[in-house]
């Protein structure tokens, strides 16, 4: 079963920039106690980010990571 999320491309890029540009933020997101806590961390960096947009960005990242894992180790 797949859930479709509506993602504003500009906000998705801002989420990626926030995560990839700040290792401490990435670690804090990984350590967040729940999904909503992770959302609040990212929403501080991406104004007007909705929970649905955050969920869409996280799903897109998950799909990218899974696809990369299928290709094998990064060189």
N, CA, C and O atoms as CSV, one atom per row, in Angstrom:
chain,resi,resn,atom,element,x,y,z
A,1,UNK,N,N,0.837,-1.179,0.000
A,1,UNK,CA,C,0.000,0.000,0.000
A,1,UNK,C,C,0.883,1.244,0.000
A,1,UNK,O,O,1.838,1.341,0.771
A,2,UNK,N,N,0.560,2.169,-0.852
A,2,UNK,CA,C,1.346,3.379,-0.999
A,2,UNK,C,C,0.472,4.592,-0.710
A,2,UNK,O,O,-0.689,4.643,-1.115
A,3,UNK,N,N,1.028,5.546,-0.021
A,3,UNK,CA,C,0.325,6.785,0.285
A,3,UNK,C,C,0.920,7.878,-0.582
A,3,UNK,O,O,2.141,8.019,-0.663
A,4,UNK,N,N,0.069,8.646,-1.224
A,4,UNK,CA,C,0.531,9.751,-2.066
A,4,UNK,C,C,0.570,11.027,-1.233
A,4,UNK,O,O,-0.399,11.364,-0.554
A,5,UNK,N,N,1.697,11.734,-1.290
A,5,UNK,CA,C,1.849,13.007,-0.598
A,5,UNK,C,C,2.002,14.103,-1.624
A,5,UNK,O,O,2.664,13.920,-2.646
A,6,UNK,N,N,1.394,15.239,-1.356
A,6,UNK,CA,C,1.601,16.406,-2.209
A,6,UNK,C,C,2.820,17.137,-1.667
A,6,UNK,O,O,2.878,17.484,-0.487
A,7,UNK,N,N,3.789,17.366,-2.541
A,7,UNK,CA,C,5.035,17.982,-2.115
A,7,UNK,C,C,5.301,19.217,-2.960
A,7,UNK,O,O,5.337,19.148,-4.188
A,8,UNK,N,N,5.484,20.334,-2.295
A,8,UNK,CA,C,5.917,21.550,-2.962
A,8,UNK,C,C,7.412,21.381,-3.217
A,8,UNK,O,O,8.190,21.249,-2.272
A,9,UNK,N,N,7.815,21.384,-4.470
A,9,UNK,CA,C,9.213,21.102,-4.819
A,9,UNK,C,C,10.179,22.069,-4.135
A,9,UNK,O,O,11.246,21.660,-3.678
A,10,UNK,N,N,9.814,23.329,-4.064
A,10,UNK,CA,C,10.689,24.321,-3.439
A,10,UNK,C,C,10.895,24.007,-1.945
A,10,UNK,O,O,12.007,24.124,-1.429
A,11,UNK,N,N,9.830,23.612,-1.273
A,11,UNK,CA,C,9.957,23.268,0.144
A,11,UNK,C,C,10.746,21.980,0.324
A,11,UNK,O,O,11.510,21.850,1.280
A,12,UNK,N,N,10.568,21.027,-0.587
A,12,UNK,CA,C,11.336,19.787,-0.501
A,12,UNK,C,C,12.833,20.090,-0.623
A,12,UNK,O,O,13.644,19.529,0.113
A,13,UNK,N,N,13.188,20.965,-1.539
A,13,UNK,CA,C,14.592,21.356,-1.701
A,13,UNK,C,C,15.099,22.031,-0.425
A,13,UNK,O,O,16.236,21.804,-0.012
A,14,UNK,N,N,14.260,22.857,0.196
A,14,UNK,CA,C,14.659,23.514,1.444
A,14,UNK,C,C,14.859,22.499,2.558
A,14,UNK,O,O,15.776,22.642,3.366
A,15,UNK,N,N,14.006,21.466,2.614
A,15,UNK,CA,C,14.166,20.400,3.613
A,15,UNK,C,C,15.497,19.690,3.372
A,15,UNK,O,O,16.262,19.468,4.311
A,16,UNK,N,N,15.772,19.339,2.130
A,16,UNK,CA,C,17.039,18.674,1.804
A,16,UNK,C,C,18.231,19.557,2.143
A,16,UNK,O,O,19.211,19.086,2.719
A,17,UNK,N,N,18.152,20.825,1.793
A,17,UNK,CA,C,19.249,21.746,2.105
A,17,UNK,C,C,19.480,21.832,3.606
A,17,UNK,O,O,20.622,21.837,4.067
A,18,UNK,N,N,18.393,21.899,4.363
A,18,UNK,CA,C,18.520,21.984,5.825
A,18,UNK,C,C,19.196,20.737,6.376
A,18,UNK,O,O,20.091,20.828,7.215
A,19,UNK,N,N,18.766,19.574,5.903
A,19,UNK,CA,C,19.321,18.311,6.414
A,19,UNK,C,C,20.756,18.083,5.957
A,19,UNK,O,O,21.616,17.722,6.760
A,20,UNK,N,N,21.012,18.292,4.682
A,20,UNK,CA,C,22.335,17.998,4.145
A,20,UNK,C,C,23.362,19.047,4.530
A,20,UNK,O,O,24.566,18.793,4.494
A,21,UNK,N,N,22.877,20.237,4.901
A,21,UNK,CA,C,23.790,21.301,5.262
A,21,UNK,C,C,24.117,21.378,6.743
A,21,UNK,O,O,24.912,22.221,7.159
A,22,UNK,N,N,23.511,20.508,7.544
A,22,UNK,CA,C,23.692,20.602,8.988
A,22,UNK,C,C,23.696,19.203,9.607
A,22,UNK,O,O,22.643,18.615,9.853
A,23,UNK,N,N,24.891,18.687,9.851
A,23,UNK,CA,C,25.017,17.333,10.411
A,23,UNK,C,C,24.355,17.227,11.784
A,23,UNK,O,O,23.806,16.181,12.130
A,24,UNK,N,N,24.405,18.308,12.569
A,24,UNK,CA,C,23.771,18.284,13.892
A,24,UNK,C,C,22.258,18.160,13.775
A,24,UNK,O,O,21.623,17.462,14.566
A,25,UNK,N,N,21.683,18.837,12.786
A,25,UNK,CA,C,20.245,18.734,12.561
A,25,UNK,C,C,19.877,17.318,12.137
A,25,UNK,O,O,18.870,16.774,12.590
A,26,UNK,N,N,20.688,16.721,11.271
A,26,UNK,CA,C,20.433,15.352,10.825
A,26,UNK,C,C,20.467,14.389,12.017
A,26,UNK,O,O,19.620,13.502,12.124
A,27,UNK,N,N,21.436,14.563,12.904
A,27,UNK,CA,C,21.520,13.691,14.080
A,27,UNK,C,C,20.330,13.935,15.001
A,27,UNK,O,O,19.766,12.986,15.547
A,28,UNK,N,N,19.942,15.197,15.181
A,28,UNK,CA,C,18.793,15.501,16.032
A,28,UNK,C,C,17.522,14.890,15.459
A,28,UNK,O,O,16.682,14.390,16.207
A,29,UNK,N,N,17.378,14.927,14.137
A,29,UNK,CA,C,16.208,14.315,13.501
A,29,UNK,C,C,16.200,12.810,13.739
A,29,UNK,O,O,15.154,12.234,14.040
A,30,UNK,N,N,17.350,12.177,13.606
A,30,UNK,CA,C,17.438,10.734,13.834
A,30,UNK,C,C,17.124,10.365,15.278
A,30,UNK,O,O,16.636,9.268,15.549
A,31,UNK,N,N,17.401,11.277,16.201
A,31,UNK,CA,C,17.178,11.011,17.619
A,31,UNK,C,C,15.828,11.520,18.123
A,31,UNK,O,O,15.500,11.341,19.296
A,32,UNK,N,N,15.050,12.147,17.256
A,32,UNK,CA,C,13.747,12.685,17.670
A,32,UNK,C,C,12.885,11.567,18.232
A,32,UNK,O,O,12.901,10.440,17.737
A,33,UNK,N,N,12.135,11.895,19.273
A,33,UNK,CA,C,11.345,10.874,19.965
A,33,UNK,C,C,10.188,10.346,19.131
A,33,UNK,O,O,9.753,9.211,19.326
A,34,UNK,N,N,9.679,11.162,18.197
A,34,UNK,CA,C,8.619,10.699,17.308
A,34,UNK,C,C,8.612,11.545,16.036
A,34,UNK,O,O,9.386,12.492,15.899
A,35,UNK,N,N,7.740,11.191,15.127
A,35,UNK,CA,C,7.682,11.846,13.824
A,35,UNK,C,C,7.382,13.336,13.968
A,35,UNK,O,O,7.994,14.165,13.295
A,36,UNK,N,N,6.440,13.673,14.846
A,36,UNK,CA,C,6.057,15.065,15.033
A,36,UNK,C,C,7.214,15.893,15.601
A,36,UNK,O,O,7.379,17.058,15.237
A,37,UNK,N,N,8.011,15.298,16.488
A,37,UNK,CA,C,9.180,16.001,17.027
A,37,UNK,C,C,10.182,16.273,15.907
A,37,UNK,O,O,10.789,17.342,15.859
A,38,UNK,N,N,10.352,15.316,15.019
A,38,UNK,CA,C,11.224,15.521,13.855
A,38,UNK,C,C,10.699,16.628,12.958
A,38,UNK,O,O,11.456,17.459,12.457
A,39,UNK,N,N,9.386,16.620,12.769
A,39,UNK,CA,C,8.760,17.678,11.965
A,39,UNK,C,C,9.041,19.049,12.570
A,39,UNK,O,O,9.397,19.980,11.847
A,40,UNK,N,N,8.887,19.184,13.870
A,40,UNK,CA,C,9.109,20.482,14.519
A,40,UNK,C,C,10.556,20.956,14.335
A,40,UNK,O,O,10.804,22.147,14.147
A,41,UNK,N,N,11.504,20.022,14.388
A,41,UNK,CA,C,12.910,20.392,14.165
A,41,UNK,C,C,13.120,20.986,12.777
A,41,UNK,O,O,13.782,22.013,12.625
A,42,UNK,N,N,12.559,20.339,11.780
A,42,UNK,CA,C,12.743,20.793,10.397
A,42,UNK,C,C,11.919,22.051,10.127
A,42,UNK,O,O,12.362,22.945,9.405
A,43,UNK,N,N,10.727,22.118,10.706
A,43,UNK,CA,C,9.850,23.270,10.475
A,43,UNK,C,C,10.477,24.564,10.997
A,43,UNK,O,O,10.142,25.648,10.520
A,44,UNK,N,N,11.384,24.458,11.972
A,44,UNK,CA,C,12.091,25.646,12.447
A,44,UNK,C,C,12.973,26.230,11.348
A,44,UNK,O,O,13.233,27.433,11.329
A,45,UNK,N,N,13.431,25.384,10.440
A,45,UNK,CA,C,14.335,25.820,9.363
A,45,UNK,C,C,13.606,26.101,8.048
A,45,UNK,O,O,14.125,26.812,7.188
A,46,UNK,N,N,12.417,25.548,7.897
A,46,UNK,CA,C,11.667,25.698,6.645
A,46,UNK,C,C,10.308,26.327,6.977
A,46,UNK,O,O,9.367,25.621,7.340
A,47,UNK,N,N,10.211,27.648,6.851
A,47,UNK,CA,C,8.963,28.332,7.197
A,47,UNK,C,C,7.764,27.802,6.401
A,47,UNK,O,O,7.876,27.470,5.220
A,48,UNK,N,N,6.635,27.733,7.070
A,48,UNK,CA,C,5.361,27.327,6.456
A,48,UNK,C,C,5.358,25.891,5.954
A,48,UNK,O,O,4.550,25.548,5.092
A,49,UNK,N,N,6.235,25.052,6.467
A,49,UNK,CA,C,6.255,23.642,6.082
A,49,UNK,C,C,5.115,22.928,6.798
A,49,UNK,O,O,5.004,22.989,8.022
A,50,UNK,N,N,4.277,22.257,6.032
A,50,UNK,CA,C,3.175,21.510,6.645
A,50,UNK,C,C,3.660,20.111,7.032
A,50,UNK,O,O,4.674,19.625,6.531
A,51,UNK,N,N,2.923,19.493,7.918
A,51,UNK,CA,C,3.259,18.122,8.315
A,51,UNK,C,C,3.185,17.192,7.113
A,51,UNK,O,O,4.010,16.288,6.976
A,52,UNK,N,N,2.207,17.405,6.247
A,52,UNK,CA,C,2.078,16.573,5.041
A,52,UNK,C,C,3.293,16.757,4.116
A,52,UNK,O,O,3.791,15.782,3.552
A,53,UNK,N,N,3.765,17.986,3.960
A,53,UNK,CA,C,4.943,18.230,3.123
A,53,UNK,C,C,6.185,17.586,3.738
A,53,UNK,O,O,7.021,17.028,3.027
A,54,UNK,N,N,6.295,17.669,5.050
A,54,UNK,CA,C,7.414,17.017,5.730
A,54,UNK,C,C,7.356,15.504,5.508
A,54,UNK,O,O,8.369,14.874,5.203
A,55,UNK,N,N,6.167,14.932,5.664
A,55,UNK,CA,C,6.004,13.491,5.448
A,55,UNK,C,C,6.368,13.111,4.018
A,55,UNK,O,O,7.001,12.081,3.789
A,56,UNK,N,N,5.972,13.935,3.063
A,56,UNK,CA,C,6.308,13.681,1.669
A,56,UNK,C,C,7.802,13.722,1.423
A,56,UNK,O,O,8.342,12.889,0.696
A,57,UNK,N,N,8.468,14.687,2.027
A,57,UNK,CA,C,9.922,14.789,1.875
A,57,UNK,C,C,10.620,13.589,2.501
A,57,UNK,O,O,11.577,13.060,1.935
A,58,UNK,N,N,10.149,13.162,3.657
A,58,UNK,CA,C,10.764,12.012,4.318
A,58,UNK,C,C,10.533,10.735,3.503
A,58,UNK,O,O,11.413,9.879,3.424
A,59,UNK,N,N,9.352,10.613,2.901
A,59,UNK,CA,C,9.071,9.450,2.054
A,59,UNK,C,C,9.964,9.464,0.816
A,59,UNK,O,O,10.482,8.425,0.407
A,60,UNK,N,N,10.139,10.627,0.231
A,60,UNK,CA,C,11.001,10.732,-0.945
A,60,UNK,C,C,12.440,10.365,-0.582
A,60,UNK,O,O,13.110,9.652,-1.329
A,61,UNK,N,N,12.908,10.850,0.557
A,61,UNK,CA,C,14.257,10.495,1.011
A,61,UNK,C,C,14.384,8.996,1.244
A,61,UNK,O,O,15.395,8.388,0.894
A,62,UNK,N,N,13.350,8.407,1.837
A,62,UNK,CA,C,13.360,6.956,2.083
A,62,UNK,C,C,13.490,6.198,0.769
A,62,UNK,O,O,14.269,5.249,0.669
A,63,UNK,N,N,12.733,6.614,-0.232
A,63,UNK,CA,C,12.785,5.941,-1.531
A,63,UNK,C,C,14.157,6.090,-2.184
A,63,UNK,O,O,14.655,5.152,-2.806
A,64,UNK,N,N,14.763,7.259,-2.044
A,64,UNK,CA,C,16.098,7.489,-2.603
A,64,UNK,C,C,17.118,6.572,-1.932
A,64,UNK,O,O,17.939,5.947,-2.605
A,65,UNK,N,N,17.061,6.496,-0.606
A,65,UNK,CA,C,18.003,5.648,0.143
A,65,UNK,C,C,17.820,4.188,-0.236
A,65,UNK,O,O,18.803,3.480,-0.455
A,66,UNK,N,N,16.575,3.726,-0.317
A,66,UNK,CA,C,16.324,2.333,-0.687
A,66,UNK,C,C,16.823,2.034,-2.100
A,66,UNK,O,O,17.401,0.975,-2.346
A,67,UNK,N,N,16.602,2.952,-3.013
A,67,UNK,CA,C,17.068,2.756,-4.391
A,67,UNK,C,C,18.586,2.697,-4.434
A,67,UNK,O,O,19.160,1.891,-5.166
A,68,UNK,N,N,19.229,3.540,-3.657
A,68,UNK,CA,C,20.700,3.535,-3.616
A,68,UNK,C,C,21.225,2.237,-3.023
A,68,UNK,O,O,22.231,1.700,-3.486
A,69,UNK,N,N,20.545,1.733,-1.997
A,69,UNK,CA,C,20.977,0.487,-1.363
A,69,UNK,C,C,20.894,-0.680,-2.353
A,69,UNK,O,O,21.728,-1.584,-2.317
A,70,UNK,N,N,19.905,-0.661,-3.222
A,70,UNK,CA,C,19.764,-1.708,-4.226
A,70,UNK,C,C,20.903,-1.672,-5.234
A,70,UNK,O,O,21.283,-2.706,-5.783
A,71,UNK,N,N,21.447,-0.493,-5.479
A,71,UNK,CA,C,22.560,-0.346,-6.438
A,71,UNK,C,C,23.878,-0.830,-5.857
A,71,UNK,O,O,24.806,-1.159,-6.596
A,72,UNK,N,N,23.958,-0.871,-4.544
A,72,UNK,CA,C,25.201,-1.294,-3.904
A,72,UNK,C,C,25.864,-0.136,-3.204
A,72,UNK,O,O,25.324,0.970,-3.164
A,73,UNK,N,N,27.039,-0.388,-2.651
A,73,UNK,CA,C,27.735,0.644,-1.876
A,73,UNK,C,C,28.126,1.853,-2.720
A,73,UNK,O,O,28.452,1.729,-3.901
A,74,UNK,N,N,28.086,3.010,-2.095
A,74,UNK,CA,C,28.513,4.239,-2.761
A,74,UNK,C,C,30.022,4.256,-2.826
A,74,UNK,O,O,30.701,3.923,-1.854
A,75,UNK,N,N,30.544,4.644,-3.976
A,75,UNK,CA,C,32.002,4.639,-4.136
A,75,UNK,C,C,32.586,5.995,-4.002
A,75,UNK,O,O,33.801,6.158,-4.111
